Every structure is written in structure tokens, then in C-alpha cells.
Amino acid sequence: MTREFDKVSDESLVLEFNCGNREALGQIYLRYKKQVDNHVGKYTSNQTEIDDLVAEVFKNFLILAEKFNPKLGTVKNLLFSISNNKIKDYLRKKYKAKSDINIEEFCKQENSTRDGNYINNLSSEKELIKKEKFRVLKKAIRELEEKEQELIVLYFLDGNSLEEMTTLLNKNYNTIKVGVHRAKNKLKNKLKSYLENFYE
């Protein structure tokens, strides 16, 4: 007969699991799956990705349960710590993939503007101006400090939210917000004279 676990503490369930009762871990899963789902869902709306990340979280928990020490934290804290690490890995991979694409696009655009045949085939003067703006923007970004470049690329080019960046860069929200604001203003100042020439 299946034992009722509703009134059993998380810590006791882990101890029972470590003593060979595998149903105990299933109860931990039932208790926290929705919370972990919701937490992971803040960083991706793709249900397949959410399911994969949640599965990895509980897979890691299964391994770490053997060494679980209630004096060092709760089961919930451990699950969310694992979740945050998985989210960081996910965002890093996401950022790397986007960065690779952007770099390829940068090189492609730059090489294209050097190609006389390509320029002759531009559909309009506006398109040529657009390419020139893109080149100057890239140059201006490169003139920023490395940390400022990272913030500009992550936020404005890759489209990450401030919340995503706190996880990716392991910094608090206000630090990221202020950093993005300052980097944006510095970039605007570098581009100011160029933009004035274009819109005068």
C-alpha cells in the first residue's frame, strides 16, 4: 500500500529516498515541479526548453540528494540553486549562439560594403546610408570599454531583458540597469556628431 506523504517534511523525504524509498523523491517532484516550471519560464517561453531544463534540474537534484545537509539549506533552496545554474547555462548558450550570428553578420556587412559590385547593386541611396550607419555604429561600440560593449551587445543587439542579464552576468538588477544606461549615453555621445550630420 502506497504511503501518504502529504504531512512528511522535505528533509524527511530526502532521508527516506537515501534509505531506498524512491517514492519519496517522486513526492519532492510533485511538490516543486510547478514552482520550478514557473521559475524557468521567466527566461524562456518555449515549452520544450522549459521541460528540458526542469528535467535537468531534477536529474541534478537526484544526484545531490545523497549529500543533502538540512543544516546548509532547505530542499527548496537547493532546487532553486540548481535551477539558477541551469538557467545561467541556458542563457550563456543562447548568448553565444546569438553572438556568433551577429559576428557573422558584421563581417558579411563589412565585406559587402567593400565590394564595388555590391554597392552598385544597392536598390537606393537610403540603403547605402543604412550600411554606413551600421559600420559607424560597430566602430563606436568597439571604442567602448569591454564591459560597456558587453552590456550594449547583450541588451540592444541580442535583445536580452535586464532580468536575463542579471542571471547571465551574475549581477543585481540595479547594477545592470545603471550600467546599460551609462553605456547607452556614452555610445550616444560618440555617435552624436555623426547623427547630427545625417539629420541636419
C-alpha beads as a LAMMPS data file, in Angstrom:
LAMMPS data file: protein, C-alpha beads

200 atoms
199 bonds

1 atom types
1 bond types

-500.0 500.0 xlo xhi
-500.0 500.0 ylo yhi
-500.0 500.0 zlo zhi

Masses

1 110.0

Atoms # bond

1 1 1 0.000 0.000 0.000
2 1 1 1.355 3.432 -1.017
3 1 1 2.301 5.593 1.949
4 1 1 0.773 9.075 2.331
5 1 1 3.486 11.738 2.108
6 1 1 1.425 14.933 2.422
7 1 1 2.490 15.665 6.001
8 1 1 6.066 14.476 5.665
9 1 1 8.727 17.215 5.599
10 1 1 11.003 17.727 2.598
11 1 1 14.027 16.790 4.676
12 1 1 12.415 13.537 5.831
13 1 1 11.525 12.686 2.241
14 1 1 15.156 13.088 1.194
15 1 1 16.273 10.870 4.065
16 1 1 13.718 8.234 3.055
17 1 1 14.912 8.429 -0.538
18 1 1 18.506 7.915 0.586
19 1 1 17.312 4.848 2.520
20 1 1 15.899 3.340 -0.658
21 1 1 12.337 4.691 -0.836
22 1 1 12.159 6.046 -4.400
23 1 1 8.560 7.181 -3.961
24 1 1 9.870 9.872 -1.629
25 1 1 11.704 11.630 -4.466
26 1 1 8.556 11.480 -6.568
27 1 1 6.778 13.464 -3.862
28 1 1 9.506 16.127 -3.949
29 1 1 8.948 16.316 -7.702
30 1 1 5.193 16.754 -7.284
31 1 1 5.651 19.432 -4.629
32 1 1 8.062 21.611 -6.565
33 1 1 7.689 20.891 -10.283
34 1 1 5.214 23.727 -10.851
35 1 1 7.380 26.226 -8.963
36 1 1 10.475 25.215 -10.919
37 1 1 8.432 25.361 -14.148
38 1 1 7.328 28.913 -13.365
39 1 1 10.847 29.994 -12.411
40 1 1 12.404 28.625 -15.580
41 1 1 9.509 30.034 -17.600
42 1 1 10.622 33.560 -16.729
43 1 1 13.585 33.073 -19.075
44 1 1 12.034 31.186 -21.996
45 1 1 8.505 30.781 -23.340
46 1 1 9.456 27.675 -25.311
47 1 1 7.701 24.790 -23.558
48 1 1 10.134 22.198 -24.892
49 1 1 13.061 24.172 -23.476
50 1 1 11.225 24.567 -20.151
51 1 1 10.558 20.818 -19.953
52 1 1 14.192 20.031 -20.769
53 1 1 15.541 22.465 -18.170
54 1 1 13.167 21.223 -15.470
55 1 1 14.148 17.621 -16.230
56 1 1 17.824 18.565 -15.856
57 1 1 17.106 20.314 -12.548
58 1 1 15.514 17.232 -11.001
59 1 1 18.152 14.975 -12.535
60 1 1 20.836 17.025 -10.764
61 1 1 18.802 17.037 -7.572
62 1 1 18.684 13.254 -7.723
63 1 1 22.491 13.207 -7.680
64 1 1 22.886 15.856 -4.983
65 1 1 20.208 14.373 -2.716
66 1 1 22.705 11.807 -1.426
67 1 1 24.813 14.611 0.065
68 1 1 21.905 16.822 1.154
69 1 1 22.503 18.500 4.515
70 1 1 19.454 20.302 6.016
71 1 1 21.822 22.436 8.108
72 1 1 23.085 24.076 4.913
73 1 1 19.692 24.927 3.457
74 1 1 16.255 23.648 2.531
75 1 1 15.256 21.321 -0.283
76 1 1 13.530 24.249 -1.976
77 1 1 16.703 26.352 -1.808
78 1 1 18.706 23.521 -3.324
79 1 1 16.219 23.079 -6.164
80 1 1 16.238 26.779 -6.979
81 1 1 20.026 26.931 -6.753
82 1 1 20.216 24.123 -9.318
83 1 1 17.559 25.905 -11.407
84 1 1 19.551 29.147 -11.434
85 1 1 22.691 27.329 -12.565
86 1 1 20.770 25.645 -15.377
87 1 1 19.265 28.988 -16.391
88 1 1 22.734 30.564 -16.465
89 1 1 23.997 27.776 -18.717
90 1 1 20.960 28.170 -20.955
91 1 1 21.389 31.943 -21.280
92 1 1 25.119 31.630 -21.937
93 1 1 24.442 29.187 -24.772
94 1 1 21.698 31.445 -26.072
95 1 1 24.001 34.470 -25.913
96 1 1 26.864 32.599 -27.585
97 1 1 24.629 31.436 -30.421
98 1 1 23.313 34.954 -30.993
99 1 1 26.787 36.452 -30.727
100 1 1 28.113 34.059 -33.354
101 1 1 25.335 35.090 -35.716
102 1 1 25.942 38.779 -35.070
103 1 1 29.666 38.445 -35.689
104 1 1 28.996 36.693 -38.976
105 1 1 26.546 39.423 -39.935
106 1 1 29.056 42.140 -39.004
107 1 1 31.705 40.559 -41.196
108 1 1 29.263 39.962 -44.020
109 1 1 28.063 43.572 -43.958
110 1 1 31.604 44.919 -43.771
111 1 1 32.832 42.764 -46.647
112 1 1 29.798 43.689 -48.709
113 1 1 30.416 47.418 -48.379
114 1 1 33.957 46.887 -49.673
115 1 1 32.617 45.148 -52.753
116 1 1 32.113 47.698 -55.513
117 1 1 29.690 45.450 -57.360
118 1 1 27.504 45.135 -54.280
119 1 1 27.375 48.894 -53.769
120 1 1 26.429 49.410 -57.414
121 1 1 23.562 47.000 -56.941
122 1 1 22.078 48.763 -53.903
123 1 1 18.406 49.498 -54.519
124 1 1 18.582 53.045 -53.175
125 1 1 20.714 55.718 -51.564
126 1 1 18.874 55.080 -48.291
127 1 1 20.197 51.555 -48.205
128 1 1 23.748 52.770 -48.679
129 1 1 23.254 55.254 -45.817
130 1 1 21.922 52.438 -43.668
131 1 1 25.049 50.370 -44.339
132 1 1 27.261 53.311 -43.454
133 1 1 25.401 53.882 -40.192
134 1 1 25.833 50.229 -39.341
135 1 1 29.590 50.464 -39.959
136 1 1 29.939 53.566 -37.777
137 1 1 27.829 52.016 -35.013
138 1 1 30.065 48.948 -34.978
139 1 1 33.159 51.140 -34.789
140 1 1 31.683 53.216 -31.950
141 1 1 30.812 50.100 -29.942
142 1 1 34.378 48.846 -30.313
143 1 1 35.636 52.105 -28.803
144 1 1 33.720 51.474 -25.577
145 1 1 35.262 49.670 -22.622
146 1 1 34.918 45.895 -22.713
147 1 1 32.223 45.792 -20.000
148 1 1 30.243 48.524 -21.796
149 1 1 30.476 46.644 -25.080
150 1 1 29.107 43.547 -23.364
151 1 1 26.112 45.451 -21.981
152 1 1 25.310 47.093 -25.324
153 1 1 25.521 43.824 -27.235
154 1 1 23.503 41.833 -24.697
155 1 1 20.731 44.415 -24.313
156 1 1 20.395 46.283 -27.605
157 1 1 21.722 43.832 -30.195
158 1 1 20.817 40.458 -28.692
159 1 1 17.584 41.650 -27.117
160 1 1 18.103 40.227 -23.626
161 1 1 15.976 41.727 -20.860
162 1 1 17.555 43.294 -17.780
163 1 1 16.289 40.311 -15.768
164 1 1 18.012 37.855 -18.111
165 1 1 21.221 39.860 -17.886
166 1 1 21.249 39.687 -14.081
167 1 1 21.468 35.912 -14.370
168 1 1 23.855 35.887 -17.299
169 1 1 26.307 38.360 -15.736
170 1 1 25.676 37.372 -12.096
171 1 1 24.951 40.975 -11.054
172 1 1 21.959 42.594 -9.386
173 1 1 19.200 44.333 -11.336
174 1 1 20.108 47.925 -10.391
175 1 1 23.761 47.433 -11.319
176 1 1 22.741 46.131 -14.750
177 1 1 20.180 48.908 -15.252
178 1 1 22.633 51.676 -14.360
179 1 1 25.382 50.071 -16.441
180 1 1 23.172 49.823 -19.537
181 1 1 22.052 53.444 -19.107
182 1 1 25.624 54.725 -18.818
183 1 1 26.872 52.616 -21.718
184 1 1 23.974 53.844 -23.868
185 1 1 24.722 57.503 -23.064
186 1 1 28.419 57.025 -23.765
187 1 1 27.623 55.413 -27.096
188 1 1 25.154 58.188 -27.969
189 1 1 27.826 60.805 -27.263
190 1 1 30.258 59.014 -29.569
191 1 1 27.635 58.938 -32.311
192 1 1 26.231 62.420 -31.709
193 1 1 28.275 64.345 -34.264
194 1 1 27.743 61.601 -36.851
195 1 1 23.976 61.593 -36.363
196 1 1 23.792 65.371 -36.478
197 1 1 25.494 65.303 -39.870
198 1 1 22.973 62.806 -41.119
199 1 1 19.850 64.637 -39.922
200 1 1 20.827 68.288 -40.263

Bonds

1 1 1 2
2 1 2 3
3 1 3 4
4 1 4 5
5 1 5 6
6 1 6 7
7 1 7 8
8 1 8 9
9 1 9 10
10 1 10 11
11 1 11 12
12 1 12 13
13 1 13 14
14 1 14 15
15 1 15 16
16 1 16 17
17 1 17 18
18 1 18 19
19 1 19 20
20 1 20 21
21 1 21 22
22 1 22 23
23 1 23 24
24 1 24 25
25 1 25 26
26 1 26 27
27 1 27 28
28 1 28 29
29 1 29 30
30 1 30 31
31 1 31 32
32 1 32 33
33 1 33 34
34 1 34 35
35 1 35 36
36 1 36 37
37 1 37 38
38 1 38 39
39 1 39 40
40 1 40 41
41 1 41 42
42 1 42 43
43 1 43 44
44 1 44 45
45 1 45 46
46 1 46 47
47 1 47 48
48 1 48 49
49 1 49 50
50 1 50 51
51 1 51 52
52 1 52 53
53 1 53 54
54 1 54 55
55 1 55 56
56 1 56 57
57 1 57 58
58 1 58 59
59 1 59 60
60 1 60 61
61 1 61 62
62 1 62 63
63 1 63 64
64 1 64 65
65 1 65 66
66 1 66 67
67 1 67 68
68 1 68 69
69 1 69 70
70 1 70 71
71 1 71 72
72 1 72 73
73 1 73 74
74 1 74 75
75 1 75 76
76 1 76 77
77 1 77 78
78 1 78 79
79 1 79 80
80 1 80 81
81 1 81 82
82 1 82 83
83 1 83 84
84 1 84 85
85 1 85 86
86 1 86 87
87 1 87 88
88 1 88 89
89 1 89 90
90 1 90 91
91 1 91 92
92 1 92 93
93 1 93 94
94 1 94 95
95 1 95 96
96 1 96 97
97 1 97 98
98 1 98 99
99 1 99 100
100 1 100 101
101 1 101 102
102 1 102 103
103 1 103 104
104 1 104 105
105 1 105 106
106 1 106 107
107 1 107 108
108 1 108 109
109 1 109 110
110 1 110 111
111 1 111 112
112 1 112 113
113 1 113 114
114 1 114 115
115 1 115 116
116 1 116 117
117 1 117 118
118 1 118 119
119 1 119 120
120 1 120 121
121 1 121 122
122 1 122 123
123 1 123 124
124 1 124 125
125 1 125 126
126 1 126 127
127 1 127 128
128 1 128 129
129 1 129 130
130 1 130 131
131 1 131 132
132 1 132 133
133 1 133 134
134 1 134 135
135 1 135 136
136 1 136 137
137 1 137 138
138 1 138 139
139 1 139 140
140 1 140 141
141 1 141 142
142 1 142 143
143 1 143 144
144 1 144 145
145 1 145 146
146 1 146 147
147 1 147 148
148 1 148 149
149 1 149 150
150 1 150 151
151 1 151 152
152 1 152 153
153 1 153 154
154 1 154 155
155 1 155 156
156 1 156 157
157 1 157 158
158 1 158 159
159 1 159 160
160 1 160 161
161 1 161 162
162 1 162 163
163 1 163 164
164 1 164 165
165 1 165 166
166 1 166 167
167 1 167 168
168 1 168 169
169 1 169 170
170 1 170 171
171 1 171 172
172 1 172 173
173 1 173 174
174 1 174 175
175 1 175 176
176 1 176 177
177 1 177 178
178 1 178 179
179 1 179 180
180 1 180 181
181 1 181 182
182 1 182 183
183 1 183 184
184 1 184 185
185 1 185 186
186 1 186 187
187 1 187 188
188 1 188 189
189 1 189 190
190 1 190 191
191 1 191 192
192 1 192 193
193 1 193 194
194 1 194 195
195 1 195 196
196 1 196 197
197 1 197 198
198 1 198 199
199 1 199 200
